[in-house]
Every structure is written in structure tokens, then in C-alpha cells.
């Protein structure tokens, strides 16, 4: 319980700092916009490149685990996307909802939690899951582009989606990192230091920005956020366990890891993507907050249960 709290608490604290700074006027209304621009174009791409460039293809190739985690993400993504689309007939909005329900906070919370719960053997599944959420990110980006460009002809939609994928820094960075990790070149040390400085700023700036968004008056119903949070914290880990355990019969360590990673709260990626497209991020910020708060209970119960079996 306490080590889950120790990992989750900094997330709460940074969101609260952003909220308080917004309420007291220490950060103005434009602060959230500028913080998001900094994260989207500089800090988060640096973090993604750093993470990908330090990973090897050999470490990432675990077919059973990949199938279990990816299919759990995809199943929840499709479920929430369909429910959201039937309500508002807006593919872009539905895609943001689907991504919010399936995008685990693997980098900031997944790695320390897996290492704490499973030892150093838990590092590999946490790293693999981080790249899988990048795939979900790409899928959502394509659907958002299709939704935004729905009034155009088919070939124009395809071209716009491809152009967006090829110019989105949040997708280019991890691909560039993987390609760099496949080479034998060493990154120029001063350049590596600059990237590390920028990467270190990504998570705190994103969470403070979410706090600023939570401060804003909510004009939409909170019900979708609760439903998405339920899908993230309950449905996704159940699907992941079903695939990894009864269906694929993976080793215990990998089953435990896939459930932990699927049960993680929503990361800041969907929120950053919403800001990239100038979409309303208030519902997503609410989901990040609710899932982060709820995961303290759900993850603690699961880890307590695994220690007892």
C-alpha cells in the first residue's frame, strides 16, 4: 500500500500545485497553453527519444506479453470509442475518449511500480508496455485526423493523416529513438545532456498543466469521465488478465506485470495530444485525476492479493 502511495503521491502533488497556482493567480490563464506547447514540442519528445534510444529490440520481443497488453488496450479503446461515438457522432472526440481509457501511465508510474513489485525482472514488461502505448497513440492520431477531415475526399484524408503522423513530434521522437538504438553511434555528450534536461521537465510540466485545466469551470457532464475511468481501472486489467492467464498461460511474473500495467491510471499523453489539436482537454484532465486517485485503491488491492497467493 505504502509503496503504491509513494509512487502515486507525486502525481497528485504536481496536479494540486498547478490547481493552487491557477486559483491564486500565480499562474495566469495563458500559463497552461504555454506549458503545453513546451511539453508537446520540446520536453515530451525529448523524454520519448531518451526512453526509446536506451532500449534494445531484443528486450522488447515478448510475443505473449505484447499480445495480452496490446489487445487489452485495443479492446477498451474500441469499446469506449464506440460508446462515445454513438452519443455525439464525433469521431475525433470519441478517439480522445478511447485513448484516455487505454493509455496507461507506463513511463512515470509503470516502471517504478513493476520494479518495486517484481524486482528488476519487472523492468522489461514496463519498457515493452511503454512502446505499446505509442502504438495506441498512433492509432488514435489517425482516427482523429479522419474525424477532423471527414468533409474531405478519401485521398485527402489519407494524405492528411500520413502528414500528421510524419510531423507529430510525439510520434517522431520514439521512432527516432528506436532507430538510433539500432545503430552503433554514441550521442554527442552535450546534445545528450540537453535532451536529458528537456526530458526531465516533461512530466512535472504536464501534470501542473493538468492542474490548471482542472481549475477551469466544467461545462460538460462528469459522467463520461467516470465511465472512462471505470473502463481504465477495472475493464482493461480484467481483459489483460483473461488474455495473459487463462488464454495464453503466461508465466506468473508476466501475468502480474500485464495486470499492473493495464491497471495504471491514464497518462498525460491523451491530454498532450488534445492540446496538439487544440481540442478541449478538460474531460481528459478529469480522467487523469480520477484514475490516478482510483488507482491508489485498485493497485494496492491487487498487489496485496498477489502477495497473499
Secondary structure, DSSP 8 states (H G I E B T S, - for coil): -HHHHHHHHHHHHHHHHHHHHHHTTSS-HHHHHHHHHHIIIIIHHHHHHHHHHT--HHHH--HHHHHHHHHHHHHHHHHHHHHHHHHH--HHHHHHHHHHHH-B-IIIIIHHHHHHHHGGGHHHHHHHHHHHHHHHHHHHHHHHHHHHTTTS-HHHHHHHHHHHHHH-HHHHHHHHHHHHHHSS----HHHHHHHHHHHHHHHHHHHHHHHHHHHS---S-THHHHHHHHIIIIIHHHHHHHIIIIIT---HHHHHHHHHHHTS-B-SHHHHHHHHTT---HHHHHHHHHHHHHHHHHHHHHHHHHHH-
